[in-house]
Amino acid sequence: MECGMVNVYAPQDIIEKRLLWNYISSFITRYGGNYVIFGDFNVVRSVEERSGSVFCSSFAEDFNNFINDVAGVDVPMIGKKFTRVDSSNVKLSKLDHSLVSEGIYYRFQGLQVAVLDRLWFDHCPILLHEVKAAYGPPPFRFFNSWMLLDGFDEMIRASVS
């Protein structure tokens, strides 16, 4: 599967963010296909993605509109709730996102974003990965009532000979 990837470090200024989103949106519209857009978008999608600082609903609405325009899926995040912490550990935000096209999301249904430990910077690294659940073969089941069915004994004899 061919896939375009874009790593984003969005500007702080909302006008410059809108220009970036328009550029990415027009690029996806022009070339189509599957894509992954990930990185620091410097904006939150909802009030729950911010703590200890001001939430701006119009910025969030603009970002959500951008995601809808590119038919993107914001891959679910596991682990920590926030990806950016200020130096005083008071202002917390989820500024980092991994957006994928619907084709990618449905092809790799176990996609998750793991938030790793923050070591040197104010952002936690994020890891986009696919989780594959392997439960093994289904367990063998035997019901005693099967032995009461007509022809059961003959079926067992025929299967072992």
N, C-alpha and C positions, 0 to 999 in steps of 0.2 A: 504494500500500500504506500503510495506516495503521500507525503505530508510536509506542509510548510511549517516552519517553526519561527516564532518571533519572541525575542526576549525584550521585555519592556522595562525601562526605568523612566517613568512618567515625570514630567515637570511638576512643580508645586502650583504654578499659576493655572487657574481653571480655563482661561482662554487657550493657553498652550496645550492643556490636556485635551480640550475639544478638537483642536487642530490635529493632534496625534490620533485621537479616536476616528476622526473623519478620514485621515490618511490610511489607517489600518482597514477601516470599513471599505473604502473605495478599492484598496488593493485586493481584498478578499472578493469583492464583487467582480472585479476585472478578471482575476485569475481563477477563482472558484477553488474547488477541491477541498481536501481535508487540511486542517491546521491545528496547531497548538500555540496559544499566545499566553505567556507566563511572565511573572515578574512583579515588580513594585509599581502598582498603578497609582499610588499616592492618593487614594480615595477609598471610602468604604461604601458598601451597598445598602446598609441599614444601620439603625441606631444600636443594634446589638453588637455590631462590629467595632464599637468604640467605647472606651471607658476612660474617665478622667479628663476628657477634652470635649470641645464643642462638636456637635453633629450638625452637618448642613444637609438638609433634605434635598435641596435643589441639585447639589453636586452628586448625591447618591442617585437621584432620578436620572441625571445625565449619563452616569456610568451604567445604570441598569438599561437605559435606552440603547446605549452603544452595544451592550451584550445582546439585547434582543435584535438589533439591526444586523449583527453578524451571525445570528442564529447560533450563538455560543452557549455552551454549558459550563457553568462554574463548578469544577470538579469538587466534590465534598472533601472537607478537610478533617483529618483525625489528629488526635493528640491535643496540642495547645489550641486555645481559642483565638489568640492574637499572634500576629507575626512581627509587630514592631513594638518595642518598649523604649521609652525615653530613659535618659541617664538616671533620673530619680525614681524610676520604676512606678510612676504614677499614671502616666499617659500610655494607654494601651490601645492598639488599633490592628485591625486586619486589613493591611494595605496590599498584601501580596496575594495574587490569585493565579490559578491555572485555568484558562478558558480553552475549551476544545470544541471543534465542530461536532455536530451531531453524529456524523459518520464515524469519527474516532470514538466518541462516547459509547455508541452502540456496538462497535466492533470489539472494544476492550471494556467489557461491562464491569470489570473489577477495578476500575481506575480510582485511585485515592491520592490525596495530597497529604503527606506526613509532614508535620512541622517539627523540625529538629531543634536541638538545644542551641540557644544563642550564646556564642562564645566571645567574639571580639567586636561585633558590630551592633547597631541598634535594631537590626532585623534578624529574625530567625531564618535559617535556610529552610527552603521547602523542597520536598522530594515528590515528584510526580511518578507514581508507579502503579503497576497492575497487581492486584492481589488475586491469586488463583486458589480457590478452595478445592482441595482434593480430599474427599471424604472416603475414598476407597470403594471397593465393590459393595453392592447392596448386601445386607446380611441374608443368610439362608433362613428361610422360615418353613416350618413344618407344622401342619395342623392335624391333630389326631383324628379329626372328623373325616379327613381324606381316606383313612383306612376303612371307613364304613361304606364308601362309594362302590357301586357295582363296577367290576373290572379293574379295581386298583391293584389287586394281587397280580393279575396277569400283566399289567403294565410294568410293574417292578421286575417280574421275571424276564420279560422281553427286553428290558433295558440293560440287564446285567449279562445277558447271554450273547 
